């Protein structure tokens, strides 16, 4: 019986220490929730723009710049800046791996005609390319509903 009494005393000591441990655990859990919430809000800010069939338009111009940008989760998205008259037009084309797989390259001075959706990205307007004509080639980057034809996980 005395052995059982010792066990009870040890269990009581453990129970008495539990509130401190419980507070520490709660502190860790709250910290994790706050970090996760911050991560989710940051992801929402950097979300890739969505193709909108209602804003589809056509434009043409001369390639003035070629850049690789971070768009959504991709860090290798090809952007063309076209000189269209007096305006500069930003065209989001596709992930670089998809462009390479298609065997397509762009250089300064290329003349292109683009069909795409004009959308807001942060504070500026960009065109998400659906179709592009370069010379005698017609390049398809999205289907007729605006869905990318590349694998969104691999970029190919």
PyMOL commands that set and color helices and strands:
alter all, ss='L'
color gray80, all
select helices_A, chain A and resi 2-45+53-55+96-102
alter helices_A, ss='H'
color red, helices_A
select strands_A, chain A and resi 56-71+74-84+87-95+111-121+124-134+137-140
alter strands_A, ss='S'
color yellow, strands_A
deselect
rebuild
show_as cartoon
